[in-house]
Amino acid sequence: MSGKNGEAKHPFQFMACWELREMLGRRAADVQELLDGLEEVPLDSIYFHTHSYFLRHPYISGPYPNDFANWAAIQLRDRVLGERLAVIDPFEVGDLEALRNELVTILDDHLSHVGSVPRIAYGELFFFMQSRILAVPAGIKARTLTEFREGLERVDSSAVYFHVLAAITRKGKRRNDFVSWIEDGLGVKELAGRVAAINPYATSLEGVRKNLVELCESAERAAH
Amino acid sequence: MAVTLDDYRTVSPPGSVDILRRMAEKLRSRRVLRINANRSGTGVAEMLERHTPLLQELGIDARWEVMRGGEGFQAACQVLYNMLQGEEDRFSEEMLQQFVATNRENAQQLSFDADVVVIHDHQPVPLIDIRPQEGKWVWRCHLDIARPQRKAWAMLRQFLVKYDAAVFSLPKFAQRLPIPQFLIYPSIDPLSDKNRELSELEIGATLDRLGIPRDKPILLQASRFHRFKDPVGVIEAYRIAKKQNDCRLVLAGTPTSDEEGRRLFAELEEAAANDRDVHLLRLPETADIEINALQRAATIVIQKSTREGFGLMVAEAMWKGKPVIGGFAGGITAQLIYEVTGYTVNSVEGCAYRIRTLLNNPELAAKMGKDAREFARWHFLITRNLGDYLALLTTLLR
């Protein structure tokens, strides 16, 4: 709960992060192999190709928001499959096992509707990967909403990823770190609810940052 | 004056230098030894020369050692290099003995007293047999070993399985190994002569000296004159595009000195003979400022390779804000986001079509160039490479 003048008892400490990428040694040259791989790779790999795609593309990304969809559309040249994989929203799907199930179902359904197994002709193989995320203190702390907003404006975009996307999916938390601190630390429940409603997969990390800053500014204006 | 980390603040992503410093805090005083086979004249040597003082500035006790070997060893390494990159050759029993013996001799001279030892490329790989009990050993492979000759790979693999981890430049270069395999893209140094900002005056003077007029859009391929870079295909694509769009083509690079290299250059000279808008520039490998100026003066940069390692010349052009048309090969596909930072093409016709697309849409070319520079800033600068190394060291030393 916040103390005097809207100050949280415990400050929010922004953490940035760095991703070290690891190859699993598994590859796919067609949709069947992609499907087989998806069924068997660790959940960390599903996470890498969907959620942490945003960490690797904070500003500029390919046409679709995950590696599977981009591979299908660009390397396999199967636009229909690319579109179907692109529209999956990890925010709606929930946990990683459910996301794996959704991806597998789409591939399975696609295979049942095409005459032959789509295979790369000139494109690149799909390489299954995973990553190790290293948390790094960003050196920014906030006790008030204004300090939080100012910190958010200047912190490395990987901090947005770490506290919003990774907090829920990788660390299995119910709420993301920003929501928890705004609700429990500052006691501003309405703002916490609005922050929780932001779909981080609908835009880039910079887009999420912009939305968060606007919500904080709006709450600051309302408080005065 | 020596370059320091703070010099990269203005060019690297905001806050990244601070993140490097914080990542390095836990690695302070850790001893890191990196070993390769050349002190200069290779991309790996250039990278190690630039990395080592920056790691030291971060508080890491970083050392760089170079192994030595006679002619027999060099010859064996060259054959191994060819075979690992897929070429037919023969690595004889005699070569193997020379290869291992030279590594043993070097092991007597070198001190492996370090928390992490990073072995670069194939030449020092057998040093692992003399590893002390303490310390982690990593193999950093810069080669394209996507399709190695089986015998060469089997020979090297017997040493590699004794390492704690391997690092490759692209996922497709990774092999079946029982150790963790990490991915670290190579990088460019934005403060080097090849990539630093140049004034309009410097660019103009350099192009004047090279005899390249700036009266029409310039298409540039700056690369070694080698079949794999498909310079003949670039000339063909230029000819198709030129039917509708007046432009100038510059092919700049270092010819290879072998028979095939001479034959290729003669072929290019013949193809360019009757066209005053095609310029073949033979440049020495040290012509960094010239390449920099040419890339900055170009309207479009082409890298139409049919086979490629990582192809960092693409990142160099992207860093200069140029839209790039690249062949569908090696690391080019990792650098170019199709229709966002450039185009990958699979044919002469595809290359010609994209040249026209960009020449006819200068706004699109400008937007693509801007996005290409940002993408290079985040993914292909030395600061990102250093961060990956720090992450690797942290992971290994946990």
Interface residues (C-beta under 8 A of the other chain):
Chain A: A16 W18 E19 L20 R21 E22 M23 G25 R27 R56 P58 Y59 I60 S61 G62 P63 I74 Y122 G123 E124 L125 F127 M129 R132 L134 V136 P137 A138 G139 R154 V155 D156 S158
Chain B: P13 P14 G15 S16 D18 I19 R22 M23 F168 P171 K172 A174 Q175 R176 L177 P180 Q181 F182 L183 I184 F328 T333 I337 Y338 E339 V340 T341 N346 D371 E374 F375 W378 H379 G387 D388 L390 A391 L392 T394 T395
